[in-house]
């Protein structure tokens, strides 16, 4: 593997990507204010850009940092809070997913549903982002009441797949981190109290679009195959590339998150370098690397 392909994500690089997304969102808000008939189209663009913020935050979760410095805290505010996520709480379930992908202990393990059942699953997944908004207040309660931490971990951190009891210190750190998310959404509620239409069109409806796009991505990037272990063959069997074309770039799989197989093989490689990494694997393992869905 050429080391030039294994370029890691950095906080400054992710902040630059976040600035681009916020610039697009600012342009949409300005367009909605100056020309109200464009609002429905702007909602779709805003939803796709909020989805992209979540993807950038997903890359931040894979950083090797043990603690949040000023740059990572700013990144969490810009990309995590808008999608109701904190760095600690997302790392809790997402890193376990990478470690146990396709195994019974995988928090994201999906069932082999098809047809109408797959549609129902998509609708359920759409509720993930709104549901996470409740995690903040519950986490703050769990921070102060130790007896609630187990339920908080099982329900909101997806620790149910892990048979061992949740680590008290790790869960406490997650609960403590929810304070920032709660303050962010209290600010959104305060703005909505004064300007309900503006916040509804500018954030509420786009968040619903982002939830639908996120649900599609969760279903597309993982297969229902059950892994036997943690080998490369298992990764190739339980993950899928998707949205590699223009529809992916627009919103279904923004910022190259659809290059999901190589992301699981090299989770710390920056999103912008995943296409070249996939090309290398396809060229060297053409009969093993799975085709995109």
C-alpha positions in Angstrom: 0.0 0.0 0.0 1.6 3.3 -1.0 1.9 5.6 2.0 0.9 8.5 -0.2 -2.7 7.1 -0.2 -3.0 6.9 3.6 -3.4 10.6 4.3 -5.1 11.1 7.7 -7.8 13.6 8.4 -6.8 16.7 10.4 -8.7 19.2 12.5 -7.7 22.2 10.2 -8.7 20.2 7.1 -12.1 19.3 8.5 -12.7 22.9 9.7 -12.1 24.0 6.1 -14.6 21.5 4.8 -17.1 22.7 7.4 -16.6 26.3 6.4 -17.5 25.4 2.8 -20.7 23.7 4.0 -21.7 26.7 6.2 -21.0 29.1 3.3 -23.5 27.1 1.2 -26.0 27.2 4.0 -25.5 30.9 4.4 -26.1 31.4 0.7 -29.4 29.4 1.0 -30.6 31.4 3.9 -29.9 34.6 2.1 -31.7 33.4 -1.0 -34.7 32.4 1.1 -34.8 35.9 2.7 -34.4 37.8 -0.6 -36.6 35.5 -2.8 -39.1 33.5 -0.7 -40.3 31.3 -3.7 -37.0 29.6 -3.8 -37.5 28.2 -0.2 -38.6 24.6 -1.2 -35.4 24.2 -3.3 -33.3 25.8 -0.6 -34.7 23.3 2.0 -33.4 20.4 -0.1 -30.0 22.0 -0.5 -29.8 22.8 3.2 -30.8 19.3 4.1 -28.0 17.9 1.9 -25.5 20.3 3.5 -26.6 19.4 7.0 -26.1 15.8 6.0 -22.6 16.7 4.8 -21.9 18.3 8.2 -22.7 15.0 9.8 -20.3 13.3 7.4 -17.5 15.7 8.3 -18.2 15.1 12.0 -18.1 11.4 11.3 -14.5 11.9 10.1 -13.7 13.9 13.3 -14.8 10.9 15.3 -12.0 8.8 13.8 -9.3 11.3 14.8 -6.7 9.8 17.1 -7.1 12.6 19.6 -7.9 11.5 23.2 -9.2 14.8 24.3 -10.9 17.8 22.6 -8.7 20.8 22.1 -10.0 24.2 21.0 -10.0 23.2 17.3 -11.9 19.9 17.8 -14.4 21.7 20.1 -15.1 24.2 17.4 -15.5 21.4 14.9 -18.0 19.7 17.2 -20.0 22.9 17.5 -20.1 23.4 13.7 -20.7 19.9 12.5 -21.8 17.8 15.5 -24.4 19.9 17.3 -26.4 20.6 14.2 -27.0 16.9 13.8 -27.6 16.4 17.6 -24.3 14.6 18.2 -21.3 15.0 20.5 -17.8 13.7 19.9 -17.8 11.5 22.9 -21.2 9.9 22.5 -20.7 9.3 18.8 -17.3 7.7 19.4 -18.9 5.4 21.9 -21.1 3.6 19.4 -19.3 4.3 16.1 -15.9 3.0 17.0 -17.5 -0.1 18.4 -19.3 -0.5 15.1 -16.0 -0.4 13.2 -14.4 -2.9 15.6 -17.3 -5.4 15.4 -18.8 -4.7 11.9 -21.2 -7.4 11.0 -20.9 -9.3 14.2 -23.7 -9.7 16.7 -22.1 -7.1 18.9 -22.2 -4.5 16.1 -24.4 -1.6 17.3 -25.4 -0.9 13.6 -26.1 -4.6 12.8 -29.0 -4.6 10.3 -31.5 -7.3 9.5 -31.9 -8.7 5.9 -35.2 -6.9 5.3 -36.6 -6.4 1.8 -39.6 -4.9 0.2 -42.0 -3.1 2.5 -40.0 -4.1 5.6 -37.0 -2.3 4.2 -39.3 0.8 3.8 -40.4 0.5 7.4 -36.7 0.3 8.4 -35.9 3.4 6.5 -38.8 5.2 8.2 -37.5 4.1 11.6 -33.9 5.2 10.7 -35.3 8.6 9.8 -36.1 9.1 13.4 -32.5 8.8 14.5 -31.6 12.5 14.3 -34.8 13.8 16.0 -34.4 11.0 18.6 -30.8 12.1 19.4 -32.1 15.5 20.4 -33.6 13.8 23.4 -30.2 12.2 24.3 -28.9 15.6 25.5 -31.4 16.2 28.3 -31.4 12.5 29.3 -27.6 12.5 29.3 -27.5 15.5 31.6 -29.8 13.7 34.0 -27.6 10.6 33.8 -24.6 12.8 34.6 -26.1 13.8 37.9 -27.9 10.5 38.6 -25.6 7.5 38.3 -28.5 5.0 38.4 -29.6 6.4 35.0 -26.3 5.8 33.2 -26.9 2.2 32.3 -30.3 3.1 30.6 -28.7 6.1 29.0 -26.0 3.9 27.5 -28.3 1.2 26.3 -31.0 3.5 24.7 -28.9 6.4 23.4 -25.4 5.1 23.0 -26.5 1.8 21.5 -24.7 -0.2 24.2 -27.4 -2.9 24.1 -25.4 -5.1 21.7 -22.5 -5.2 24.2 -23.2 -7.9 26.8 -20.7 -6.5 29.3 -22.1 -3.6 31.5 -21.2 -0.1 30.1 -18.0 1.4 31.3 -19.0 3.9 34.0 -16.2 6.4 33.2 -16.8 6.4 29.4 -20.6 6.7 29.8 -20.0 9.6 32.3 -17.9 11.4 29.8 -20.6 11.0 27.2 -23.2 12.3 29.6 -21.1 15.3 30.5 -20.5 16.2 26.9 -24.3 16.5 26.2 -24.3 19.9 27.9 -23.1 21.6 24.8 -25.7 19.9 22.6 -28.4 21.0 25.0 -27.3 24.6 25.0 -27.1 24.6 21.1 -30.7 23.3 20.8 -32.0 25.6 23.5 -30.6 28.4 21.4 -32.4 27.0 18.3 -35.6 26.9 20.4 -35.1 30.5 21.5 -34.7 31.6 17.9 -37.8 29.6 16.9 -39.8 31.3 19.6 -39.2 34.7 18.0 -39.0 33.6 14.3 -40.8 30.3 14.0 -41.2 30.4 10.2 -37.6 31.3 9.6 -36.2 28.5 11.9 -38.7 26.0 10.5 -37.8 26.6 6.9 -34.1 27.3 7.6 -33.4 24.4 10.0 -36.4 22.3 11.0 -37.5 21.1 7.5 -33.9 20.7 6.3 -33.1 18.6 9.3 -35.9 16.3 8.2 -34.4 16.1 4.7 -31.0 15.3 6.3 -32.6 12.6 8.4 -34.1 11.0 5.3 -30.7 11.1 3.5 -28.9 9.7 6.6 -31.4 6.9 6.8 -30.8 6.0 3.1 -27.0 6.1 3.7 -27.2 3.8 6.8 -29.1 1.2 4.7 -26.9 1.5 1.7 -23.4 1.3 3.2 -23.9 -1.9 5.1 -25.1 -5.3 4.0 -27.2 -7.8 6.1 -24.4 -10.4 5.8 -23.2 -11.7 9.2 -19.4 -11.5 9.6 -17.5 -14.4 11.0 -14.6 -12.4 12.4 -12.7 -9.2 11.8 -10.7 -10.1 8.6 -10.5 -8.2 5.4 -12.9 -10.7 3.8 -15.4 -9.9 6.5 -15.1 -6.1 5.9 -15.6 -6.7 2.1 -18.7 -8.8 2.9 -20.5 -6.5 5.3 -19.8 -3.0 3.8 -20.8 -1.5 0.5 -19.8 1.5 -1.7 -22.7 3.6 -2.9 -23.5 7.0 -4.2 -20.3 7.4 -6.2 -21.9 9.5 -8.9 -23.4 13.0 -9.0 -26.4 12.0 -6.8 -24.0 11.0 -4.1 -22.1 14.3 -4.3 -25.3 16.3 -4.1 -26.6 14.6 -0.9 -27.0 10.9 -0.8 -23.3 10.3 0.0 -21.6 13.7 0.3 -17.9 14.2 0.9 -17.0 10.8 -0.4 -18.6 8.9 2.5 -20.0 6.5 -0.1 -16.5 5.1 -0.5 -17.4 3.0 2.5 -15.5 -0.2 2.0 -12.1 1.5 1.9 -13.3 3.7 4.8 -13.7 0.5 6.9 -10.4 -0.8 5.7 -8.7 2.5 6.6 -11.0 4.5 8.9 -8.5 7.3 9.6 -7.8 8.2 6.0 -9.3 11.6 5.1 -12.6 11.6 3.1 -11.1 13.5 0.2 -8.5 10.7 -0.3 -10.9 7.8 -0.4 -11.5 7.8 -4.2 -7.8 7.3 -5.0 -7.6 4.6 -2.3 -10.6 2.8 -3.8 -9.0 3.0 -7.2 -5.9 1.2 -5.9 -7.9 -1.6 -4.3 -10.0 -2.1 -7.5 -6.8 -2.2 -9.6 -5.0 -4.7 -7.3 -8.0 -6.8 -6.1 -10.5 -6.6 -9.0 -12.0 -10.0 -8.2 -12.4 -9.4 -4.5 -13.4 -5.7 -4.1 -17.2 -5.6 -4.2 -19.0 -3.5 -6.8 -20.9 -0.4 -5.7 -24.6 -0.8 -4.8 
